[in-house]
Amino acid sequence: MPHAAALLGEGSEVLGFDDEVSTDHDFGPRVQLLVPPDFDTTPVDLAMERLPVRFDGLPVAYPDSDRHGGWSHHQVEVTTARAFFVDRLGVDPADGMDLAGWLLAPTQILAGLTGGVILHDPLDLLTVRRRALAWYPDDVWRYVLAAGWLRVSQEEPFVGRTGGRGDDIGSRMVAARVARDLARIGFLLERRWAPYSKWLMTAFTRLTLADQVGRHLRHAISATQWRAREAALCAAASHLADATNRLGLAEPVDPAPRRFHTRDIQVLGAERLTRALTDAINDPSCEPSSPGSATDPTARSAISPARSTRPSTA
């Protein structure tokens, strides 16, 4: 029977992050069988009814809290490739991805669809779609990177502002938020889909820039003085800004940290990267929406990054 077989989508095992703890819920053999449109799945359905109780020491039918009402059931999903991707993305990437399709797709979902294992795909039902989801078009990439740097610019001076007021917990909380946004920028720079928060830093360690940037992020999170926290974040941001320059997506920006206006606070000045990236966008559909421009503080809500999260129980 013509089909594709794979394990894609949600689940820690799809991303390669499962361990013995992952077996305490929704655990057992899973697979997706993807068939062409109008294919009669009756023989497959009948075969599923004759599956053994256990295979390789594991239960074949088991409760899954997200499917079949929580009742025990085999986890062989038989569907078409179009239905499989539309169910998870809202669109079929085989038809092409427009701007809304890209920006509304959580990177966690894209990671699960482009990762995982393809076991059989003679008709290229999966290969074509995964190729379409490999990475953003350049102008969408500029847009999402600009949004990431805009998020950093909105909070980077607060690490010093709260610390200078003696609010150490506030400074730590802001530092953690900025560190998370810098980590997400690292994924964008290396053309990798970021998983959601549980696996974000686990996956971050696999990036090429992880050793150098990760060292600064660890210092920022663990520092007991706000000056050290500020310096570590500036060092991480400076490295990422230099990496952004090397992509050639926009005019280069001086990656050196600088004083925040006249205050005794050091920042990267991340809005400069947002300005450079948005200025380099060629596709009018990717330009930040009115009013103003992405570099105008009154228009900061006009540009937002692709979501990185869709909670999973894995």
Residue pairs with C-beta under 8 A, 6 or more apart in sequence:
1 35
1 39
1 43
1 44
2 35
2 36
2 39
2 122
2 123
3 33
3 34
3 35
3 36
3 39
3 120
4 32
4 33
4 34
4 35
4 81
4 118
4 120
4 121
4 122
4 123
4 125
4 126
5 31
5 32
5 33
5 34
5 118
5 119
5 120
5 121
6 31
6 32
6 34
6 116
6 117
6 118
6 119
6 120
6 121
6 126
7 13
7 14
7 30
7 31
7 32
7 116
7 117
7 119
8 14
8 32
8 84
8 112
8 113
8 115
8 116
8 117
8 118
8 126
9 32
9 84
9 88
9 109
9 112
9 113
9 116
10 66
10 112
10 310
10 312
10 314
11 18
11 26
11 30
11 112
11 312
11 314
12 18
12 22
12 199
12 312
12 314
13 22
13 314
14 112
14 115
14 116
15 111
15 112
15 115
15 116
15 195
15 199
15 203
16 115
17 195
17 199
17 202
17 203
18 314
22 314
25 65
25 313
26 62
26 63
26 64
26 65
26 66
26 313
26 314
27 58
27 62
28 58
28 59
28 60
28 61
28 62
28 75
29 55
29 56
29 58
29 60
29 75
30 75
30 76
30 77
31 75
31 76
31 77
31 119
32 76
32 77
32 78
32 79
32 84
33 44
33 76
33 77
33 78
33 79
34 79
34 80
34 81
34 84
34 125
34 126
35 41
35 44
35 78
35 79
35 80
36 80
36 123
36 125
37 80
37 82
39 80
41 78
44 78
45 78
48 74
48 76
48 78
51 60
51 61
51 74
51 76
52 60
53 59
53 60
53 61
54 60
60 74
61 72
61 73
61 74
62 72
62 73
62 75
63 70
63 71
63 72
63 73
64 70
64 73
64 75
65 313
66 313
67 73
67 75
77 84
79 87
81 92
81 94
81 125
81 126
81 129
82 92
82 94
85 91
85 92
85 93
85 94
85 113
85 129
86 92
88 109
88 112
88 113
89 101
89 105
89 109
89 113
90 101
90 104
91 97
91 101
92 129
93 101
93 129
93 132
93 133
94 128
94 129
94 132
96 132
97 105
97 132
97 133
99 140
99 283
99 285
99 286
102 136
102 137
102 140
102 306
103 140
103 143
103 144
103 304
103 306
104 306
104 307
105 306
105 307
106 196
106 306
106 307
106 308
106 309
106 310
107 187
107 193
107 194
107 195
107 306
107 307
107 308
108 193
108 194
108 195
108 196
108 308
108 309
108 310
108 312
109 310
110 133
110 193
111 192
111 193
111 194
111 195
111 203
113 129
113 130
113 133
114 130
114 133
114 134
114 193
115 193
118 126
118 127
118 130
121 127
135 141
135 191
136 144
137 283
138 249
139 281
139 282
139 283
139 286
140 286
141 188
141 249
142 249
142 250
142 277
142 278
142 280
142 281
142 286
143 277
143 278
143 281
143 286
143 288
143 303
144 188
144 305
144 306
145 185
145 188
145 189
145 244
145 249
145 273
145 277
146 273
146 274
146 277
146 278
146 288
146 294
146 303
147 274
147 303
147 304
147 305
147 306
148 181
148 184
148 185
148 188
148 305
149 185
149 244
149 270
149 271
149 273
149 274
149 277
150 270
150 271
150 274
150 294
150 300
150 303
151 181
151 305
152 178
152 181
152 182
152 185
152 237
152 268
152 270
153 267
153 268
153 269
153 270
153 271
153 274
154 300
155 174
155 177
155 178
155 181
156 178
156 233
156 237
156 267
156 268
156 270
157 260
157 263
157 265
157 267
158 170
158 171
158 174
159 171
159 174
159 175
159 178
159 226
159 229
159 230
159 233
160 171
160 226
160 227
160 230
160 260
160 263
160 264
160 265
160 266
160 267
161 263
161 265
162 168
162 170
162 171
162 174
162 226
163 170
163 171
163 225
163 226
163 227
163 229
163 230
164 226
164 264
164 265
168 226
171 226
171 229
172 221
172 229
175 220
175 221
175 223
175 229
175 233
176 221
178 220
178 233
179 217
179 220
179 221
179 233
179 236
180 197
180 200
182 213
182 217
182 233
182 236
182 237
182 240
183 194
183 200
183 201
183 204
183 213
183 217
184 194
184 200
184 305
184 308
185 240
185 244
186 204
186 207
186 209
186 210
186 213
186 240
187 193
187 194
187 203
187 204
187 207
188 194
189 209
189 240
189 243
189 244
189 247
190 207
190 208
190 209
192 203
192 207
194 200
194 203
194 308
195 202
195 203
195 308
196 308
196 309
196 310
196 311
196 312
197 309
198 312
200 308
204 210
204 214
205 214
209 239
209 240
209 243
212 239
213 236
213 239
213 240
216 232
216 233
216 235
216 236
216 239
217 232
217 233
217 236
219 228
219 229
219 232
220 229
220 232
220 233
220 236
223 229
223 232
230 265
230 266
231 266
234 257
234 266
234 267
234 268
235 257
237 257
237 268
237 270
238 255
238 256
238 257
238 268
239 255
241 253
241 255
241 268
241 270
241 273
242 255
244 250
244 253
244 273
244 277
245 252
245 253
245 255
249 277
249 280
250 273
250 276
250 277
250 279
250 280
251 276
251 279
251 280
252 276
253 272
253 273
253 276
254 272
255 268
257 266
257 267
257 268
257 269
258 266
258 267
258 268
258 269
259 265
259 266
259 267
260 266
260 267
260 269
271 295
274 294
274 295
274 303
275 294
275 295
278 287
278 288
278 293
278 294
278 295
278 303
281 287
288 294
288 299
288 302
288 303
289 302
289 303
290 299
290 302
291 298
291 299
291 302
292 298
292 299
292 302
293 299
294 300
294 302
294 303
